[in-house]
Amino acid sequence: MLIAEGSAAGMSGIVSQLTTGVTSAGLFGTVGEIFPFIIVMIGFAFGYKVLRKVVKGASKGKATA
């Protein structure tokens, strides 16, 4: 693990880096960047589930609406 010059070592250094590095703007910025990907994955998963149900019913000769 690399420690930058002038930074505190140990647990206090980790806590100080977390409290200064994690901000609401940074957190929501990251979430905002990955949100379109999450929406696409949810849509894909739902479509895949519906498609599997239709194919399963068709293989058994069942009609679904």
Stockholm file with secondary structure:
# STOCKHOLM 1.0

chainA/1-65         MLIAEGSAAGMSGIVSQLTTGVTSAGLFGTVGEIFPFIIVMIGFAFGYKVLRKVVKGASKGKATA
#=GR chainA/1-65 SS CCCCTTCCCSHHHHHHHHHHHCCHHHHHHHHHHHHHHHHHHHHHHHHHHHHHHHHHHHHTTCCCC
#=GC SS_cons        CCCCTTCCCSHHHHHHHHHHHCCHHHHHHHHHHHHHHHHHHHHHHHHHHHHHHHHHHHHTTCCCC
//
